[in-house]
Amino acid sequence: MIESMTGFGKGEATAKGVTVTVELRSVNNRYLEISSRVPKAIAQRENEIKELIKAKIARGKISLTATKNEEADGEAPLSLDKQRTKEIMAVLQQLRKTAKIKEPVKLEHLLHFSEIFSAKEAVQDETEWNLFRQALTKAADGLKKMREKEGAELARDSKERIQKINKSIDTVERLSKQRIPEERKRLREKVEALVEDKGVINNQRLELEIAILSEKLDVTEECVRFRSHNKFFLEALQSKESEGRKLNFLIQEMNREANTIGSKCNDVEIAHIVVGIKEELEKIREQLQNID
């Protein structure tokens, strides 16, 4: 089953008052490219994060955003550095004596020194990483599911277009075969009109030239190859493997056959059909740019 490269997935995991939320967004890209914005404690596991994503996603530009919410436990977010407070207090007392300042050292003086406080570092352990991993797995599963769903829609549309092209190829082949006798007759009449004495016409040579012309006008071989490409294309759409590159190659080959048919069939009606075929191929090609 083919898979689109665009999608979105979100996952959330909670334990011990901590909630980790992960969001994944992907757009088309030639290779797998991952950029992330995660909490500092998780950022150091960048390689592990990429491996988790690679296990589920093959191609695309992936943007990962993770947030952590922690319930308040009633404790102050700051702690007092007692040793640093004593050191600063001693320095201020010494300054007071040296400058002969009578005013005593007060709390407001100490508060000018942010060094006496230190932020409480959250205790980081495997629990937070496990929460992130659970949330990331859920987000990746959601992203993949959305990519598969969109891929199924692209496959359905492409299948309908291929079936439409097959009908056009049948029409081209039928019209081409009808034109060959007409071209043979037209060529003979043209030659006979140019030659006054019909007796000097080398009928054997004329028939040979007409046969060569008929072969050049015959597009049966191109139509057979075109149908073969269409068959392989439809099979690739149903494949369980990533077939984006194969599908693009087949579209190129179909375009090649369409160009050959257009150049061989000097007919307005056939030319119009070929234009329609190439328009359908271009629409499919544009869709394939977003397929993994």
C-alpha positions in Angstrom: 0.0 0.0 0.0 1.4 3.4 -1.0 1.8 6.0 1.6 1.6 9.8 1.4 4.4 11.9 2.9 2.1 14.5 4.4 0.3 14.0 7.7 -0.1 14.8 11.4 0.0 12.7 14.5 -0.3 13.5 18.2 0.4 11.4 21.3 0.2 12.0 25.0 1.4 10.1 28.1 0.9 10.8 31.8 2.4 9.5 35.0 3.2 10.8 38.5 1.8 14.2 37.7 3.9 14.6 34.6 2.3 14.8 31.1 4.3 14.7 27.9 2.7 15.6 24.6 4.3 14.9 21.3 3.2 16.3 17.9 4.6 15.1 14.5 4.1 16.9 11.2 5.4 15.6 7.9 5.7 17.0 4.4 7.2 15.6 1.2 11.0 15.3 1.0 13.4 13.2 -1.0 14.9 11.6 2.1 13.9 11.3 5.8 14.8 14.5 7.6 13.9 15.0 11.2 13.9 18.3 13.2 12.8 18.4 16.8 12.0 20.8 19.6 11.9 18.9 22.9 12.6 19.5 26.6 16.3 19.8 27.5 16.3 16.5 29.4 15.0 14.7 26.3 17.1 16.5 23.7 20.2 14.5 24.7 18.5 11.4 23.4 18.4 12.7 19.8 19.7 9.5 18.2 17.2 7.3 20.0 14.4 9.7 19.0 15.4 9.4 15.3 15.6 5.6 15.5 12.1 5.5 16.9 10.7 7.6 14.0 12.8 5.6 11.4 11.2 2.4 12.6 7.8 3.7 11.3 8.5 6.4 8.7 10.7 5.9 5.6 10.7 9.3 3.9 9.5 12.9 4.5 10.5 16.0 6.4 9.4 15.4 9.9 8.9 18.2 12.5 8.6 17.0 16.1 7.4 19.1 19.0 7.3 17.9 22.5 6.0 19.6 25.7 6.0 18.7 29.3 3.5 19.8 31.9 4.2 19.1 35.6 1.6 19.4 38.3 2.7 21.7 41.2 3.8 19.8 44.3 3.5 22.8 46.7 7.3 23.2 46.9 8.9 26.6 46.1 10.7 26.6 42.7 13.8 28.3 44.3 16.1 27.1 47.1 18.4 29.1 49.3 22.1 28.7 48.9 23.1 29.0 52.6 26.8 28.8 52.1 26.8 31.6 49.4 24.5 33.7 51.6 26.9 33.5 54.5 29.8 34.4 52.2 28.0 37.4 50.8 26.9 38.5 54.2 30.5 38.4 55.5 31.7 40.5 52.5 28.9 43.1 53.2 29.9 43.2 56.9 33.5 43.7 55.9 32.5 46.5 53.5 30.4 48.1 56.2 33.3 48.2 58.6 35.8 49.3 55.9 33.5 52.1 54.7 32.6 52.9 58.4 28.9 52.7 57.6 26.8 52.7 60.7 23.7 51.3 59.0 23.4 47.5 59.6 23.2 45.0 56.7 19.6 44.3 55.9 17.7 41.7 54.0 17.1 44.1 51.1 20.8 44.4 50.6 21.2 40.7 50.3 18.3 40.5 47.8 20.5 42.4 45.3 22.6 39.2 45.0 20.8 36.6 42.9 23.6 34.2 43.7 22.0 33.4 47.1 19.2 31.6 45.3 19.3 28.5 43.1 16.6 27.0 40.9 15.5 23.5 42.0 16.6 21.1 39.2 13.8 18.7 38.4 14.9 15.2 39.1 15.2 13.6 35.6 15.0 9.8 35.4 13.8 7.1 33.1 10.2 7.9 33.9 10.2 11.1 31.8 12.0 9.4 28.9 9.5 6.5 29.1 6.6 9.0 29.0 8.1 10.7 25.9 8.7 7.4 24.2 5.1 6.4 24.8 3.8 9.7 23.5 6.1 9.6 20.5 5.0 6.1 19.6 1.3 7.2 19.7 2.1 10.3 17.6 4.1 8.2 15.0 1.3 5.6 14.8 -1.2 8.5 14.2 1.0 10.1 11.6 1.5 6.8 9.7 -2.2 6.1 9.8 -3.0 9.5 8.3 -0.3 9.1 5.7 -1.7 5.6 4.7 -5.2 7.0 4.5 -4.1 9.8 2.2 -2.0 7.4 0.2 -5.1 5.2 -0.3 -6.9 8.2 -1.7 -4.0 9.0 -4.1 -3.9 5.4 -5.2 -7.7 5.4 -5.9 -7.4 8.5 -8.0 -4.4 7.3 -9.9 -6.1 4.0 -10.6 -9.1 5.7 -12.1 -6.8 7.8 -14.3 -4.8 4.8 -15.5 -8.1 3.0 -16.4 -9.1 6.1 -18.3 -5.8 6.1 -20.1 -6.2 2.4 -21.0 -9.5 3.2 -22.7 -7.8 6.1 -24.7 -5.0 3.7 -25.8 -7.6 1.2 -27.1 -9.2 4.1 -29.1 -5.8 5.2 -30.4 -4.9 1.7 -31.6 -8.3 1.2 -33.3 -8.1 4.6 -35.1 -4.5 3.9 -36.1 -5.4 0.6 -37.7 -8.2 2.2 -39.6 -5.9 4.9 -41.0 -3.4 2.5 -42.5 -5.5 1.4 -45.4 -6.6 5.0 -45.9 -3.0 6.2 -46.0 -2.1 3.4 -48.4 -4.9 4.5 -50.7 -4.0 8.2 -50.3 -0.4 7.6 -51.1 -1.2 5.6 -54.3 -3.5 8.2 -55.5 -1.0 11.0 -54.9 1.7 9.1 -56.8 -0.6 8.3 -59.7 -1.6 11.9 -60.0 2.0 13.0 -60.1 2.9 10.6 -62.8 1.2 11.1 -66.2 2.1 7.8 -67.7 0.9 5.2 -65.2 2.8 2.6 -67.1 6.1 3.9 -65.7 5.1 3.3 -62.1 7.1 0.5 -60.5 4.2 -1.1 -58.7 6.6 -3.4 -56.7 8.6 -0.5 -55.5 5.4 1.5 -54.7 4.0 -1.4 -52.6 7.3 -1.6 -50.7 7.3 2.1 -49.9 3.6 1.9 -48.8 4.5 -1.1 -46.6 7.3 0.8 -45.0 5.0 3.8 -44.4 2.3 1.5 -43.0 4.8 0.1 -40.5 5.8 3.6 -39.4 2.2 4.5 -38.9 1.5 1.4 -36.9 1.5 2.1 -33.1 0.5 -1.4 -32.0 3.9 -2.0 -30.4 3.7 1.3 -28.5 0.2 0.5 -27.3 1.2 -2.9 -26.1 4.1 -1.4 -24.1 1.8 1.3 -22.7 -0.6 -1.3 -21.4 2.2 -3.2 -19.9 3.4 -0.1 -18.0 -0.1 0.5 -16.9 -0.4 -3.0 -15.5 2.8 -2.7 -13.6 1.7 0.7 -12.3 -1.5 -0.7 -10.9 0.4 -3.6 -9.3 2.8 -1.2 -7.6 -0.1 0.8 -6.2 -1.2 -2.4 -4.4 2.3 -3.3 -3.2 3.0 -3.4 0.6 6.5 -2.0 -0.1 7.4 1.6 -0.7 7.0 2.0 -4.5 7.3 5.8 -5.0 10.4 5.6 -7.2 9.1 2.7 -9.3 5.8 4.6 -10.0 7.7 7.7 -11.1 9.8 5.6 -13.4 6.8 4.0 -15.0 5.2 7.4 -15.5 8.3 8.5 -17.4 8.0 5.5 -19.6 4.4 6.1 -20.3 5.2 9.7 -21.3 7.8 8.3 -23.7 5.3 6.0 -25.4 2.7 8.8 -25.6 5.3 11.0 -27.3 6.1 8.3 -29.8 2.5 7.6 -30.6 1.9 11.3 -31.1 4.8 11.6 -33.5 3.9 8.5 -35.6 0.2 9.2 -36.0 -0.2 12.2 -38.2 -3.9 12.5 -37.3 -5.8 15.3 -35.6 -8.1 13.0 -33.7 -5.4 10.8 -32.4 -3.2 13.8 -31.6 -6.1 15.2 -29.5 -6.4 11.9 -27.6 -2.6 11.8 -26.9 -2.8 15.3 -25.5 -5.5 14.1 -23.1 -3.4 11.1 -22.1 -0.4 13.3 -21.3 -2.6 15.6 -19.2 -3.7 12.6 -17.1 -0.1 11.5 -16.8 1.0 14.9 -15.6 -1.8 14.9 -12.9 -0.6 11.5 -11.7 3.0 12.7 -11.8 2.2 15.6 -9.6 0.5 13.3 -7.1 3.5 11.0 -7.0 5.7 13.8 -5.7 3.9 13.3 -2.4 4.1 9.5 -2.3 6.7 7.7 -0.1 
